[in-house]
Amino acid sequence: MNSSSPEENQQLKHIILNRIRQKGRIPFSEFMELCLYHSIHGYYMTKKDKIGKQGDYYTSPSVHPVFGRLLARQLREMDELLGEMTFWVVEAGGGRGDLARDILDLLAREFPAFFERVEYGVLETSPRFVEEQRIRLAPYAGKVAWLDLEEIQHGPLQGCIIANEFVDALPVHRVVFRKGQLQEIYVTEDNGGFCEVLGELTTDEISRYLDEMDVRLEEGQEAEVNLEVLEWYDRIGRVLDRGFLMIIDYGYLAPDLYSSQRRTGTLLCYYQHTCSDDPYSHIGLQDMTTHVNFTGLVKKGASLGFSLTALVPQYQFLLSLGFLDELERTAREAQCPEASLRESLTMKNLVLPNGGMGDTFKVLIQHKGIHGVQLRGLRPL
């Protein structure tokens, strides 16, 4: 690919080009890291609107508060299994704060005793999101804390760590199987823009990762390898002493993710609610994501003492937690038929199948330090 757009962060573009001129080609993972997380000009570090109508994409919490309300009920059941002590909810990548607000609203209203024992921690690196979170969560000052994993790794917690649409935005290595050999995709300069070149793997961990997944790419097939999420799991494993890890994201098990049907991988970019596979346009102004390898998360969790609770599609999770009851209640409380219809249609986006949010998104729950776990949200319909 080789493209450029006037709608891009020129300062970030020059920073990346200068790094290439100084170091030579850089692995795609480094390019993605700079585009998304550069301390000043990265996509997530700027004040640009990202979520919602004025942004680039929607998340489940931004679609409707019912998402957070149902998650809150699942957290209450987890609390009962853990023994009703201090319960930490730690959210990775809290976005605008919608999910935290909706969870705390429900707990304060329906489970006040549990609410009193809840401590809510947010893991967030984006200054813009922290600013929005502080505004939305102002009613819960003293209940919510902004955390750093490195600061709490020596003080194990009990509760649930939630990562909703977090893993998909971590930088990834991109590889291609060419002429019988696994090669890595690098980014270099081309006429003041960017282009891709192939080279040796930056680390043997990439090939080991694919071997552990029993993945054999076909000639010419591209794929992504997310090593950063493995490091994140290591930190989570030190933080969570007893409780649950809940990953909500889009992705597949390894045999599907790395099947020959996905010859060009799963990299997607989002800019003003349009989707493309071109990471070299809108530098610093578009989101980049890749589909999650849930097999890799299950295996990594197992190595750290986490057991698999279940992996289910989002529609099953929400319906099992009472989505239809919430739908009926919302219809009853609507001020007029038109408002009821609008609310119902909005809510249904969360459970729509056939490529909608209902089956595109999966819910992976793993548990640690507890046995005989059965959760309502994971029950068969």
C-alpha positions in Angstrom: 0.0 0.0 0.0 1.2 3.5 -0.6 -1.2 6.4 0.0 -1.5 9.7 1.6 -4.3 12.0 2.6 -4.5 15.7 3.4 -6.7 14.7 6.3 -3.9 13.5 8.5 -1.7 14.6 11.4 1.3 16.0 9.6 3.3 16.3 12.8 2.9 12.6 13.6 3.6 11.7 10.0 6.9 13.6 10.1 7.8 11.9 13.4 7.3 8.4 11.9 9.2 9.3 8.7 12.1 10.7 10.7 12.2 7.5 12.8 12.4 5.5 9.6 15.1 7.8 8.2 17.1 7.3 11.3 16.5 3.6 12.0 15.5 2.3 8.6 12.4 0.2 8.1 10.3 -0.3 11.2 8.0 -3.3 12.0 4.3 -2.7 11.5 3.8 -3.1 15.2 5.9 0.0 15.8 4.1 1.9 13.2 0.7 1.0 14.7 2.0 1.9 18.2 3.0 5.4 17.0 -0.2 6.0 15.1 -2.4 5.1 18.0 -0.4 5.8 21.2 2.3 8.4 20.5 2.4 10.4 23.7 1.3 13.7 22.0 0.0 13.0 18.5 -1.3 9.4 18.7 -4.9 8.8 17.8 -5.9 7.9 21.4 -3.9 10.8 22.9 -5.5 13.7 21.0 -8.7 15.6 21.7 -10.4 14.3 18.5 -13.8 12.8 19.1 -13.6 9.0 18.7 -16.8 7.4 19.9 -20.3 8.1 18.9 -22.0 10.1 16.1 -19.3 12.8 15.9 -16.5 10.2 16.2 -15.3 7.3 14.2 -17.1 4.3 15.6 -19.6 3.1 18.2 -19.0 0.8 21.1 -21.7 -1.3 22.9 -21.8 1.1 26.0 -22.2 4.0 23.6 -25.2 2.4 21.9 -27.4 2.1 25.0 -27.0 2.0 28.8 -28.7 -1.4 28.9 -25.3 -3.0 28.1 -23.8 -1.7 31.3 -26.8 -2.4 33.3 -26.8 -6.1 32.3 -23.0 -6.3 33.0 -23.7 -4.9 36.5 -26.1 -7.8 37.2 -23.4 -10.3 36.1 -20.9 -8.6 38.5 -23.4 -9.0 41.4 -23.5 -12.7 40.7 -19.7 -12.9 40.6 -19.7 -11.1 44.0 -21.9 -13.7 45.5 -19.6 -16.5 44.3 -16.5 -14.7 45.7 -18.0 -14.2 49.2 -19.2 -10.6 49.3 -16.0 -8.9 50.3 -14.5 -5.7 48.8 -15.0 -6.2 45.1 -12.8 -4.5 42.6 -14.1 -3.7 39.1 -11.1 -2.8 37.0 -11.9 -1.6 33.5 -9.2 -1.5 30.9 -9.6 1.2 28.3 -12.7 2.9 29.8 -13.5 5.0 26.7 -15.8 8.0 27.5 -16.8 6.4 30.9 -20.2 5.2 29.7 -19.8 1.6 30.9 -18.5 2.6 34.3 -21.4 5.1 34.8 -24.0 2.6 33.7 -22.6 -0.1 35.9 -22.4 2.1 39.0 -25.9 3.6 38.3 -27.4 0.2 38.3 -25.5 -1.1 41.4 -26.4 2.0 43.4 -30.1 1.7 42.5 -30.6 -2.1 42.8 -27.8 -3.5 44.9 -26.9 -0.7 47.4 -25.1 -3.1 49.8 -22.9 -4.4 47.0 -22.4 -0.9 45.7 -20.9 0.1 49.0 -18.3 -2.7 48.8 -17.4 -1.9 45.1 -14.2 -0.1 44.3 -14.0 0.9 40.6 -10.7 1.3 38.9 -10.0 2.6 35.4 -6.9 1.7 33.4 -6.7 4.5 30.8 -3.8 6.1 28.9 -5.8 8.6 26.8 -5.9 12.1 28.3 -9.1 12.9 26.3 -10.8 9.8 27.6 -9.7 10.5 31.2 -11.1 14.0 30.9 -14.5 12.6 29.7 -14.5 9.9 32.3 -14.0 12.4 35.1 -17.0 14.4 33.9 -19.3 11.4 33.5 -18.2 9.8 36.8 -18.2 13.0 38.9 -21.3 11.7 40.9 -19.1 8.8 42.0 -16.1 10.8 43.2 -14.4 8.7 45.8 -15.8 5.5 44.4 -13.7 5.6 41.2 -9.9 5.6 40.9 -7.6 5.9 37.9 -5.0 3.2 38.2 -1.7 2.1 36.8 -1.1 -1.7 36.6 2.5 -1.3 37.6 1.4 0.6 40.8 -1.0 -2.1 41.9 0.8 -5.3 40.9 2.0 -5.9 44.4 -1.4 -5.5 45.9 -3.5 -8.4 44.5 -7.2 -7.6 44.1 -10.4 -9.6 44.3 -13.2 -8.9 41.7 -13.5 -8.6 38.0 -11.3 -7.1 35.3 -13.2 -6.0 32.2 -11.7 -5.3 28.8 -14.4 -4.1 26.5 -13.0 -3.5 23.0 -9.5 -3.1 24.4 -7.5 -6.0 23.0 -8.4 -5.3 19.4 -6.6 -2.0 19.5 -3.3 -3.3 20.8 -0.4 -3.0 18.3 0.3 -6.2 16.3 3.0 -7.8 14.3 1.9 -8.5 10.7 3.4 -11.5 8.9 3.1 -13.2 5.5 4.0 -16.7 4.4 6.1 -16.2 1.2 8.1 -18.8 -0.7 7.8 -21.3 2.1 9.0 -18.9 4.8 7.4 -16.7 7.4 8.3 -13.1 6.9 7.4 -9.9 8.8 5.8 -6.8 7.2 7.8 -3.7 7.8 7.0 0.0 7.0 9.4 2.2 5.2 9.4 5.6 3.3 8.3 6.0 -0.3 8.2 9.4 -1.9 7.3 11.1 1.3 4.7 8.5 2.2 4.7 4.9 3.4 5.0 1.5 1.8 5.4 -2.0 3.0 8.5 -4.3 2.6 9.2 -7.8 3.8 12.0 -8.9 6.1 13.0 -11.4 8.7 11.0 -11.8 11.9 11.8 -9.2 14.6 11.4 -11.9 17.3 11.2 -15.7 17.4 8.2 -15.3 19.7 6.1 -14.7 16.5 6.8 -18.1 15.1 6.5 -19.8 18.5 3.1 -18.1 18.9 1.8 -19.5 15.6 3.2 -22.9 16.4 1.4 -23.0 19.8 -1.8 -22.1 17.9 -1.0 -25.0 15.4 -1.3 -22.4 12.6 0.0 -23.2 9.2 -0.4 -20.3 6.8 -0.8 -20.9 3.0 1.5 -19.4 0.4 0.8 -15.6 0.2 -1.4 -15.5 3.3 -1.1 -12.6 5.7 -1.9 -12.7 9.4 -1.5 -10.7 12.6 0.2 -11.8 15.9 -0.7 -9.9 19.0 2.2 -10.3 21.4 1.4 -7.2 23.5 -1.8 -8.8 24.9 0.4 -11.6 26.3 2.4 -9.1 28.3 -0.9 -7.4 29.4 -2.1 -10.8 30.7 1.1 -11.2 32.6 0.4 -8.0 34.4 -3.2 -8.9 35.0 -2.2 -12.2 36.4 -0.1 -10.4 39.1 -2.9 -8.0 39.9 -5.9 -10.3 40.2 -5.6 -12.7 43.1 -9.1 -14.1 43.0 -12.0 -13.4 40.6 -12.8 -13.0 36.9 -11.4 -11.7 33.7 -14.0 -10.6 31.2 -12.9 -9.9 27.6 -15.6 -8.5 25.2 -14.4 -8.0 21.7 -14.7 -9.2 18.1 -12.6 -12.1 17.0 -12.4 -15.9 16.5 -10.8 -19.0 17.8 -7.5 -19.6 16.1 -8.6 -22.2 13.4 -11.1 -19.6 12.1 -9.0 -16.5 12.6 -6.0 -18.0 10.7 -8.1 -19.9 8.1 -7.2 -19.5 4.4 -10.4 -17.5 3.9 -8.7 -14.6 5.6 -5.7 -14.3 3.2 -5.1 -10.7 4.0 -5.6 -10.8 7.8 -8.1 -8.8 9.7 -6.6 -5.3 10.0 -9.3 -2.6 9.8 -9.2 1.1 10.1 -12.1 3.4 11.2 -12.5 7.0 10.2 -15.7 9.0 10.5 -17.7 5.8 10.5 -16.1 4.4 7.3 -14.1 1.3 7.3 -11.0 0.5 5.2 -8.0 -1.7 5.3 -5.5 1.1 4.6 -3.4 2.1 7.6 -1.5 4.7 5.7 -4.3 7.1 5.2 -5.5 9.6 7.8 -2.3 9.2 9.9 -3.1 9.8 13.5 -6.8 10.5 12.8 -8.2 6.9 12.4 -8.5 4.0 14.6 -6.8 0.7 13.8 -8.0 -2.7 15.0 -7.5 -6.4 14.4 -9.6 -9.3 15.4 -8.9 -11.1 18.7 -7.4 -14.6 18.8 -9.5 -16.0 21.6 -7.6 -19.3 21.6 -4.5 -17.4 22.4 -6.2 -15.6 25.3 -7.5 -18.9 26.7 -4.1 -20.5 26.5 -2.3 -17.6 28.0 -4.8 -17.4 30.8 -4.4 -21.1 31.6 -0.6 -20.6 31.9 -1.3 -18.0 34.6 -3.8 -20.0 36.6 -7.0 -18.8 34.9 -9.6 -21.4 34.1 -12.0 -21.0 31.1 -15.5 -20.1 32.3 -17.0 -19.9 28.8 -16.8 -18.1 25.5 -20.2 -17.0 24.1 -21.5 -14.6 21.5 -22.7 -11.2 22.9 -26.3 -11.8 22.1 -26.4 -15.0 24.2 -24.7 -13.2 27.1 -27.1 -10.3 27.1 -30.2 -12.3 26.5 -29.3 -14.7 29.3 -28.9 -11.7 31.7 -32.4 -10.4 31.0 -32.2 -8.3 27.8 -35.8 -9.0 26.8 -37.0 -8.0 30.3 -35.1 -4.7 29.9 -36.6 -4.2 26.5 -40.1 -4.6 27.8 -39.5 -2.3 30.8 -38.1 0.4 28.5 -41.2 0.1 26.3 -43.5 0.5 29.3 -41.6 3.6 30.6 -41.4 5.4 27.3 -43.3 8.6 27.1 -44.8 7.9 23.7 -45.0 5.1 21.1 -42.4 6.9 18.9 -39.9 7.1 21.8 -40.6 3.4 22.7 -39.8 2.4 19.1 -36.6 4.4 19.0 -35.4 2.9 22.2 -36.2 -0.6 21.2 -34.5 -0.3 17.8 -31.4 1.2 19.4 -31.2 -1.5 22.1 -31.7 -4.3 19.5 -28.4 -3.3 17.8 -26.6 -5.0 20.7 -28.0 -8.4 19.9 -28.5 -8.4 16.2 -27.0 -11.6 14.5 -25.7 -12.2 11.0 -22.7 -9.8 11.2 -24.3 -7.4 13.7 -23.0 -6.7 17.2 -24.8 -9.7 18.6 -22.6 -12.3 17.1 -19.6 -10.3 15.8 -18.7 -9.6 19.5 -17.8 -12.4 21.8 -17.7 -12.6 25.6 -14.8 -14.5 27.1 -14.8 -15.1 30.9 -12.0 -16.7 32.7 -11.8 -17.3 36.5 -9.1 -17.7 39.1 -9.0 -18.9 42.7 -12.6 -20.2 42.6 -14.2 -23.5 41.7 -17.6 -24.7 40.4 -18.4 -21.5 38.5 -21.7 -21.1 36.8 -22.7 -17.7 35.6 -26.2 -16.6 34.4 -24.8 -14.7 31.4 -23.2 -17.9 30.1 -26.2 -20.1 30.2 -27.5 -21.7 26.9 -30.6 -20.0 25.6 
